[in-house]
């Protein structure tokens, strides 16, 4: 994250220098326990070039065919190491970004919904390979100034990936993005299925997704459950196909609450060296 949108320090600073508030966010989930790291670093610890990015001891590089990420981070709030390599090879790359708000200040690019990923971690010692996904968001204004909340979901169907992005702006206006992307990177706009409710989080945050009429999606596992953000694995049915997908819900009104701003640094600390 360059100019970390969730950083309390960035918000308190007035957001004058985005490169002074950067972070690598790593989340590992397993039955033996989860590991999370998101240490914010200043501009002295950031290096950017056309094909490489380094933030503190972690760095990534693009060789024209694959993205390789070398991770070396410390978890929080209980310190432990996350160290290893992730290599993502897109099957194809899309060329279309989507605008998320009416002012044109926020954009989302599903770069490679179809990708192969290899993970080799030394701390903890785990390895696997499988299906990967690669996207990015960028913006020129604070998220909480533009949106009240949004939901995003991704599911892999038999011959395509399906993505839904629903945003509610500050003035109540809504944006609905629904698209399928095939293995060649071809994007096809879709008429989204109806909104379907998911159970509220432990913090009583409302969650919604998209599903076929009459179908009730199920949360198989809550990966992240915070006052303003939730990430979940969801079982659903879309366009007649059953699927297991990823879901994210973000409440920007909650993110901007002063109490939440004070809570965030306990999990997302800043390196002051």
C-alpha positions as CSV (number, residue, x, y, z in Angstrom):
1,X,0.0,0.0,0.0
2,X,1.4,3.4,-1.1
3,X,-0.3,5.9,1.0
4,X,-2.1,3.3,3.2
5,X,-5.8,4.0,3.1
6,X,-6.3,2.4,6.5
7,X,-3.4,4.2,8.3
8,X,-4.4,6.3,11.3
9,X,-1.0,8.0,11.1
10,X,-1.7,9.0,7.5
11,X,-5.1,10.4,8.4
12,X,-3.7,12.2,11.4
13,X,-1.0,13.7,9.3
14,X,-3.4,15.3,6.9
15,X,-2.4,13.0,4.1
16,X,0.2,15.4,2.7
17,X,2.9,12.8,1.9
18,X,1.5,9.4,0.8
19,X,4.9,7.9,0.3
20,X,5.6,8.5,4.0
21,X,2.9,6.0,4.9
22,X,3.4,2.7,3.0
23,X,2.9,-0.9,4.1
24,X,3.1,-4.5,3.0
25,X,0.0,-6.4,4.2
26,X,0.5,-10.2,4.6
27,X,-2.2,-12.5,6.0
28,X,-1.7,-16.3,6.3
29,X,-4.6,-18.5,7.4
30,X,-4.3,-22.1,8.6
31,X,-6.0,-24.5,11.0
32,X,-3.0,-24.0,13.3
33,X,-3.5,-20.3,13.6
34,X,-3.4,-17.1,11.5
35,X,-0.6,-14.7,11.0
36,X,-1.0,-11.0,10.1
37,X,1.5,-8.3,9.4
38,X,1.0,-4.7,8.2
39,X,3.8,-2.5,9.5
40,X,3.7,1.1,8.1
41,X,7.0,2.6,7.0
42,X,8.3,6.0,6.0
43,X,9.6,7.2,2.7
44,X,13.2,6.4,3.6
45,X,12.2,2.7,3.6
46,X,10.4,2.8,0.2
47,X,11.9,2.3,-3.3
48,X,9.9,2.4,-6.5
49,X,10.9,1.8,-10.1
50,X,9.0,0.7,-13.2
51,X,9.4,-3.0,-12.4
52,X,10.2,-3.2,-8.7
53,X,8.9,-2.0,-5.4
54,X,10.5,-2.3,-2.0
55,X,8.9,-1.4,1.4
56,X,11.2,-2.1,4.3
57,X,12.7,-5.6,4.1
58,X,10.0,-6.9,1.7
59,X,10.1,-6.3,-2.0
60,X,8.5,-7.4,-5.3
61,X,9.5,-7.4,-8.9
62,X,7.8,-7.9,-12.3
63,X,9.8,-9.7,-15.0
64,X,7.2,-9.3,-17.7
65,X,5.6,-12.6,-17.1
66,X,5.3,-13.1,-13.4
67,X,5.2,-11.1,-10.1
68,X,7.7,-12.3,-7.5
69,X,7.2,-11.1,-3.9
70,X,9.9,-11.6,-1.3
71,X,8.2,-11.2,2.2
72,X,10.1,-10.5,5.4
73,X,7.6,-9.0,8.0
74,X,6.9,-9.2,11.7
75,X,3.4,-10.0,12.9
76,X,1.3,-7.9,15.2
77,X,0.1,-7.7,17.9
78,X,2.2,-10.7,19.0
79,X,5.5,-10.5,17.3
80,X,6.7,-13.4,15.0
81,X,8.2,-13.6,11.6
82,X,6.6,-14.1,8.2
83,X,9.3,-14.8,5.7
84,X,9.2,-16.4,2.3
85,X,8.3,-16.0,-1.4
86,X,5.2,-15.7,-3.4
87,X,5.2,-16.0,-7.2
88,X,2.1,-15.2,-9.3
89,X,1.9,-15.9,-13.0
90,X,-1.1,-14.5,-14.8
91,X,-2.9,-16.6,-17.4
92,X,-3.8,-13.3,-19.1
93,X,-4.0,-9.7,-18.1
94,X,-7.0,-7.4,-18.6
95,X,-6.8,-3.9,-19.9
96,X,-9.9,-2.3,-18.3
97,X,-10.1,-0.5,-15.0
98,X,-13.5,0.4,-13.4
99,X,-14.4,3.7,-11.8
100,X,-16.0,3.3,-8.4
101,X,-17.4,6.7,-7.7
102,X,-19.2,9.5,-9.6
103,X,-16.3,12.0,-9.2
104,X,-13.9,9.7,-10.9
105,X,-11.4,9.7,-7.9
106,X,-11.4,6.0,-7.2
107,X,-10.6,3.1,-9.6
108,X,-10.3,-0.7,-9.5
109,X,-8.4,-2.8,-11.9
110,X,-8.9,-6.6,-11.9
111,X,-5.5,-7.2,-13.5
112,X,-5.4,-11.0,-13.5
113,X,-8.4,-12.9,-12.1
114,X,-6.9,-16.0,-13.6
115,X,-3.4,-16.8,-12.3
116,X,-1.2,-19.5,-11.0
117,X,0.4,-18.9,-7.6
118,X,3.3,-20.6,-5.8
119,X,3.9,-20.0,-2.1
120,X,7.1,-21.0,-0.4
121,X,7.4,-19.8,3.2
122,X,10.3,-20.5,5.6
123,X,8.6,-18.9,8.6
124,X,6.3,-20.5,9.1
125,X,7.4,-23.5,7.0
126,X,4.6,-24.0,4.6
127,X,4.4,-24.4,0.8
128,X,1.6,-24.8,-1.7
129,X,0.6,-23.9,-5.3
130,X,-2.8,-23.3,-6.9
131,X,-5.2,-20.6,-8.2
132,X,-4.2,-17.0,-7.7
133,X,-5.8,-13.6,-8.2
134,X,-4.3,-10.2,-8.8
135,X,-6.0,-6.7,-8.7
136,X,-5.3,-3.2,-7.5
137,X,-7.1,-0.1,-6.3
138,X,-6.0,3.5,-6.6
139,X,-7.5,6.8,-5.6
140,X,-6.8,10.5,-5.3
141,X,-9.0,11.2,-2.2
142,X,-9.6,9.5,1.2
143,X,-12.0,6.5,0.9
144,X,-14.1,7.7,3.8
145,X,-14.7,11.0,2.0
146,X,-16.3,9.3,-1.0
147,X,-18.0,6.1,0.4
148,X,-20.1,4.9,3.2
149,X,-19.5,1.2,2.5
150,X,-18.7,-1.3,-0.2
151,X,-18.7,-5.0,-0.8
152,X,-16.6,-7.0,-3.2
153,X,-16.7,-10.7,-4.2
154,X,-14.9,-13.1,-6.4
155,X,-15.9,-16.6,-7.5
156,X,-14.4,-19.1,-10.0
157,X,-17.0,-20.7,-12.2
158,X,-16.4,-23.6,-14.6
159,X,-15.0,-21.5,-17.4
160,X,-14.7,-17.9,-16.0
161,X,-14.2,-15.7,-13.0
162,X,-17.1,-13.6,-11.8
163,X,-16.7,-10.4,-9.8
164,X,-19.1,-8.1,-8.1
165,X,-18.3,-4.7,-6.7
166,X,-21.1,-2.7,-5.0
167,X,-20.4,0.8,-3.6
168,X,-22.5,3.2,-1.6
169,X,-21.3,6.8,-1.9
170,X,-21.6,9.5,0.7
171,X,-24.6,11.1,-1.0
172,X,-26.4,7.7,-1.2
173,X,-25.7,7.1,-4.9
174,X,-24.8,3.5,-5.7
175,X,-22.4,1.9,-8.2
176,X,-22.9,-1.7,-9.3
177,X,-20.2,-3.5,-11.1
178,X,-20.7,-7.1,-12.3
179,X,-18.4,-8.8,-14.8
180,X,-17.1,-12.1,-15.9
181,X,-13.5,-12.5,-17.1
182,X,-12.3,-15.6,-19.1
183,X,-8.9,-17.2,-19.3
184,X,-7.9,-14.8,-22.2
185,X,-8.6,-11.7,-20.1
186,X,-11.7,-10.8,-21.9
187,X,-14.2,-8.8,-19.7
188,X,-17.9,-9.3,-20.2
189,X,-20.3,-7.0,-18.4
190,X,-23.1,-8.8,-16.6
191,X,-26.5,-8.1,-15.2
192,X,-25.9,-8.7,-11.5
193,X,-28.1,-11.2,-9.6
194,X,-30.0,-9.9,-6.6
195,X,-28.5,-8.7,-3.4
196,X,-28.3,-11.5,-0.8
197,X,-27.6,-10.9,2.9
198,X,-24.9,-12.6,4.8
199,X,-24.9,-12.9,8.6
200,X,-23.6,-9.9,10.5
201,X,-20.1,-10.0,11.8
202,X,-19.1,-10.3,15.5
203,X,-18.9,-6.5,15.4
204,X,-22.4,-6.4,14.1
205,X,-21.4,-5.1,10.7
206,X,-23.9,-5.7,7.9
207,X,-22.7,-7.8,5.0
208,X,-24.2,-8.3,1.6
209,X,-23.2,-10.1,-1.6
210,X,-24.8,-11.3,-4.9
211,X,-26.5,-14.7,-5.5
212,X,-29.1,-16.3,-7.7
213,X,-32.7,-15.6,-6.8
214,X,-33.9,-17.7,-3.9
215,X,-30.5,-18.8,-2.9
216,X,-29.0,-18.0,0.5
217,X,-25.2,-17.8,0.6
218,X,-23.3,-19.2,3.6
219,X,-20.2,-18.0,5.3
220,X,-17.8,-20.9,5.4
221,X,-15.1,-19.1,7.3
222,X,-14.6,-15.5,8.6
223,X,-10.9,-14.7,7.9
224,X,-10.9,-11.1,9.1
225,X,-13.5,-9.6,11.5
226,X,-12.8,-6.0,12.5
227,X,-15.0,-3.1,13.4
228,X,-14.9,-1.8,9.9
229,X,-13.7,-4.6,7.6
230,X,-14.5,-8.3,7.1
231,X,-13.0,-10.9,4.8
232,X,-14.8,-14.2,4.4
233,X,-15.0,-17.5,2.4
234,X,-18.5,-17.8,1.1
235,X,-20.4,-20.7,-0.5
236,X,-22.9,-19.4,-3.0
237,X,-24.7,-20.0,-6.3
238,X,-24.2,-17.7,-9.3
239,X,-25.8,-18.0,-12.7
240,X,-26.9,-21.6,-11.9
241,X,-23.4,-22.8,-10.7
242,X,-22.4,-23.5,-7.2
243,X,-19.2,-21.9,-6.2
244,X,-16.9,-21.0,-3.2
245,X,-15.7,-17.5,-3.4
246,X,-14.0,-14.7,-1.5
247,X,-16.0,-11.8,0.0
248,X,-15.0,-8.5,1.5
249,X,-17.1,-5.9,3.2
250,X,-15.8,-2.4,4.1
251,X,-17.6,0.2,6.2
252,X,-16.0,3.6,5.7
253,X,-18.2,5.4,8.2
254,X,-16.8,3.1,10.9
255,X,-13.2,3.5,9.6
256,X,-13.5,7.2,10.1
257,X,-14.7,6.9,13.7
258,X,-12.2,8.5,16.2
259,X,-12.2,5.4,18.4
260,X,-11.5,3.1,15.5
261,X,-8.6,5.4,14.4
262,X,-7.1,4.9,17.9
263,X,-7.6,1.1,17.7
264,X,-6.0,0.5,14.3
265,X,-2.3,1.1,15.3
266,X,-2.5,-1.8,17.7
267,X,-2.7,-4.1,14.7
268,X,-1.1,-1.9,12.0
269,X,1.9,-0.3,13.8
270,X,4.4,2.1,12.3
271,X,8.1,1.6,12.2
272,X,9.8,4.8,13.5
273,X,13.4,3.9,12.8
